[in-house]
Amino acid sequence: MTENTRNPWLDIPLADYEGHMSLPAIGQAEMLADQFGILLEKYRPTSVAIIGCAGGNGLDRVCAETTKRVVGVDINPRYVEEASRRYAGRLPGLELYVHDVQGAGAGFEPVDFLYAALLFEYVALKPSLQMLKAACNPNAILAAVLQLPSQSVAAVSPSPFLSLRALEPVMRLVSPEALCIEAAHVGFSLLSSRHVVLPSRKAFAVLVFRRSGEGHK
């Protein structure tokens, strides 16, 4: 997207996005929340940020006794408002921000764990990774979920929620190899990589990086 192009995520109703992602034939909402829960259980961070939090999918997987500080970031202010309505009472340490990850600075104090699921398909890699590094404490974890290309499944799955068609011109699949290269340039080292395949045959890569341990910049 050019600087003067309006981001289509600003015009997609949250009900449409969540309805689409939760369709039985798509099933991505549950998968993304499940992967977040698995990673939280493994790394048990004291502070975490979901980048592209929408209405808060996955926040129900946070154990407030372990993770004292929870940050949600999204470009759409209506998504952030709904996430606050749903989860502010359940998570006392919840902080929510309206922020474009391609902009300068993190917009919030650094955390120990970042979750960026289906984010890199819609943003420029280099500025977004630089922002995410600014959002990381030394040795923090960055977990990314990427959609993998398919010859038989559309990148944006067909559904009754027609507003999501606006994403088709701006969605660009990012290969795990490309993300690893750019992440390494910024200062993230790959810890693990695995694939998740849904019943729809759509496949995803779950990549886990660690930020190098130099002092925060």
C-alpha positions as CSV (number, residue, x, y, z in Angstrom):
1,M,0.0,0.0,0.0
2,T,1.2,3.5,-0.8
3,E,1.3,6.2,1.9
4,N,-2.0,7.7,0.7
5,T,-3.9,4.5,0.3
6,R,-6.4,3.8,3.0
7,N,-5.8,0.5,4.8
8,P,-8.6,-1.9,4.0
9,W,-8.5,-3.2,7.6
10,L,-10.0,0.1,8.7
11,D,-13.2,-0.7,6.8
12,I,-13.9,-4.3,7.6
13,P,-16.4,-4.8,10.4
14,L,-15.1,-6.9,13.2
15,A,-18.2,-9.1,13.0
16,D,-17.4,-9.9,9.4
17,Y,-13.7,-10.7,10.2
18,E,-14.6,-12.9,13.2
19,G,-17.4,-14.5,11.4
20,H,-15.2,-15.4,8.5
21,M,-12.3,-16.7,10.6
22,S,-14.7,-18.8,12.7
23,L,-16.5,-20.5,9.9
24,P,-16.2,-24.3,10.2
25,A,-14.8,-24.5,6.7
26,I,-12.1,-22.0,7.6
27,G,-11.4,-22.6,11.3
28,Q,-8.5,-20.1,11.6
29,A,-9.7,-18.3,14.7
30,E,-9.5,-21.4,16.9
31,M,-6.2,-22.4,15.3
32,L,-4.5,-19.1,16.0
33,A,-5.8,-19.0,19.6
34,D,-4.6,-22.6,20.1
35,Q,-1.1,-21.8,18.8
36,F,-0.9,-18.8,21.1
37,G,-1.9,-20.9,24.0
38,I,0.7,-23.6,23.2
39,L,3.4,-20.9,23.0
40,L,2.3,-19.2,26.2
41,E,2.5,-22.6,28.0
42,K,5.9,-23.3,26.7
43,Y,7.6,-19.9,27.3
44,R,5.5,-18.6,30.3
45,P,6.3,-14.9,29.7
46,T,5.5,-12.3,32.3
47,S,4.6,-9.8,29.6
48,V,3.1,-10.4,26.2
49,A,1.8,-8.4,23.2
50,I,-0.6,-9.6,20.5
51,I,0.2,-7.6,17.3
52,G,-3.0,-7.4,15.2
53,C,-5.2,-8.3,18.2
54,A,-8.6,-7.6,16.4
55,G,-11.3,-8.3,19.0
56,G,-8.9,-10.1,21.3
57,N,-8.9,-13.6,19.9
58,G,-6.5,-15.7,22.1
59,L,-6.7,-13.4,25.1
60,D,-8.7,-16.1,26.8
61,R,-5.6,-18.3,26.7
62,V,-3.6,-15.9,28.9
63,C,-3.1,-17.0,32.5
64,A,-3.1,-13.7,34.5
65,E,-1.2,-15.4,37.4
66,T,1.8,-16.0,35.1
67,T,1.5,-13.2,32.5
68,K,1.1,-10.0,34.5
69,R,1.1,-7.6,31.6
70,V,-0.8,-8.1,28.4
71,V,-0.7,-5.7,25.4
72,G,-3.0,-5.7,22.4
73,V,-2.2,-3.7,19.3
74,D,-4.4,-3.1,16.2
75,I,-4.7,-0.5,13.5
76,N,-8.5,-0.5,13.7
77,P,-9.8,1.6,16.7
78,R,-13.2,-0.2,16.7
79,Y,-11.4,-3.6,17.1
80,V,-9.4,-2.2,20.0
81,E,-12.6,-0.9,21.6
82,E,-14.3,-4.3,21.4
83,A,-11.2,-6.1,22.8
84,S,-11.3,-3.7,25.8
85,R,-15.0,-4.3,26.3
86,R,-14.5,-8.1,26.3
87,Y,-11.3,-8.5,28.3
88,A,-10.4,-5.4,30.4
89,G,-12.2,-6.8,33.4
90,R,-10.7,-10.3,33.0
91,L,-7.1,-9.2,32.6
92,P,-6.1,-6.4,35.0
93,G,-2.8,-5.8,33.3
94,L,-4.3,-5.3,29.8
95,E,-3.1,-2.4,27.7
96,L,-4.6,-1.7,24.3
97,Y,-3.2,0.5,21.6
98,V,-4.3,1.7,18.1
99,H,-1.0,1.6,16.2
100,D,0.3,0.8,12.7
101,V,3.2,-1.6,13.0
102,Q,4.8,0.0,9.9
103,G,5.0,3.3,11.7
104,A,7.9,4.6,13.8
105,G,8.3,3.3,17.3
106,A,6.5,0.5,19.2
107,G,3.9,2.7,20.8
108,F,4.2,0.8,24.1
109,E,6.8,-0.3,26.5
110,P,8.8,-3.5,25.6
111,V,7.5,-7.0,26.4
112,D,9.1,-10.5,26.8
113,F,6.9,-12.2,24.1
114,L,5.3,-11.0,20.9
115,Y,2.7,-12.9,18.9
116,A,2.2,-11.8,15.3
117,A,-0.3,-14.1,13.6
118,L,-1.2,-13.5,9.9
119,L,0.3,-10.0,10.2
120,F,3.2,-10.1,7.7
121,E,0.9,-10.8,4.8
122,Y,-0.4,-7.2,5.0
123,V,2.7,-5.1,6.0
124,A,6.1,-4.2,4.7
125,L,8.6,-6.6,6.4
126,K,11.5,-4.3,7.2
127,P,9.7,-1.5,9.0
128,S,7.4,-3.9,10.7
129,L,10.3,-6.0,12.0
130,Q,12.1,-2.9,13.2
131,M,9.0,-1.9,15.1
132,L,8.7,-5.3,16.6
133,K,12.3,-5.3,17.7
134,A,11.7,-1.9,19.5
135,A,8.8,-3.6,21.3
136,C,11.0,-6.4,22.6
137,N,13.0,-6.7,25.8
138,P,16.5,-8.3,25.3
139,N,16.1,-12.0,24.6
140,A,12.4,-11.6,24.0
141,I,10.5,-14.1,21.9
142,L,8.8,-13.2,18.6
143,A,6.3,-15.9,17.4
144,A,4.9,-15.5,13.9
145,V,2.2,-17.4,12.0
146,L,2.5,-17.3,8.2
147,Q,0.0,-18.6,5.7
148,L,1.7,-20.9,3.2
149,P,0.9,-20.8,-0.5
150,S,-1.3,-23.4,-2.1
151,Q,-2.1,-24.4,-5.6
152,S,-5.6,-25.6,-4.7
153,V,-6.8,-23.2,-1.9
154,A,-7.4,-19.4,-2.4
155,A,-5.3,-17.1,-0.3
156,V,-8.4,-15.4,1.0
157,S,-10.9,-18.1,1.5
158,P,-14.4,-17.6,0.0
159,S,-17.1,-16.8,2.5
160,P,-20.4,-15.0,2.9
161,F,-18.6,-12.1,4.4
162,L,-18.0,-10.1,1.3
163,S,-16.2,-7.2,3.0
164,L,-13.1,-9.4,3.2
165,R,-12.7,-9.2,-0.5
166,A,-11.1,-5.9,0.0
167,L,-8.0,-7.7,1.4
168,E,-7.3,-9.6,-1.8
169,P,-5.4,-6.8,-3.6
170,V,-3.2,-6.1,-0.6
171,M,-2.5,-9.6,0.7
172,R,1.0,-10.8,-0.1
173,L,2.1,-14.2,1.2
174,V,5.5,-14.2,2.8
175,S,7.7,-17.3,2.7
176,P,9.3,-18.5,6.0
177,E,12.6,-18.2,4.3
178,A,12.1,-14.5,3.4
179,L,10.9,-13.8,7.0
180,C,13.9,-15.5,8.5
181,I,16.3,-13.5,6.3
182,E,14.7,-10.2,7.1
183,A,14.4,-11.1,10.8
184,A,18.0,-12.0,11.0
185,H,19.0,-8.6,9.5
186,V,17.0,-6.9,12.3
187,G,18.4,-9.0,15.1
188,F,16.1,-12.0,15.5
189,S,17.5,-15.6,15.5
190,L,15.2,-18.5,14.5
191,L,14.6,-21.0,17.4
192,S,12.0,-23.3,15.8
193,S,9.7,-23.8,12.8
194,R,6.7,-26.1,12.3
195,H,3.7,-26.4,10.0
196,V,0.0,-26.6,10.9
197,V,-2.5,-27.9,8.3
198,L,-6.2,-27.3,8.7
199,P,-9.0,-29.6,7.4
200,S,-9.5,-27.0,4.6
201,R,-6.0,-28.0,3.4
202,K,-4.8,-24.5,4.1
203,A,-1.3,-24.7,5.7
204,F,0.6,-22.3,8.0
205,A,4.1,-22.0,9.4
206,V,4.7,-21.2,13.0
207,L,8.1,-19.6,13.4
208,V,9.6,-18.7,16.8
209,F,12.5,-16.2,17.0
210,R,14.5,-14.8,19.9
211,R,15.7,-11.2,19.9
212,S,19.5,-10.8,20.4
213,G,20.3,-9.9,24.0
214,E,21.9,-6.5,23.5
215,G,20.5,-3.6,25.4
216,H,17.2,-2.1,24.3
217,K,17.4,0.6,21.7
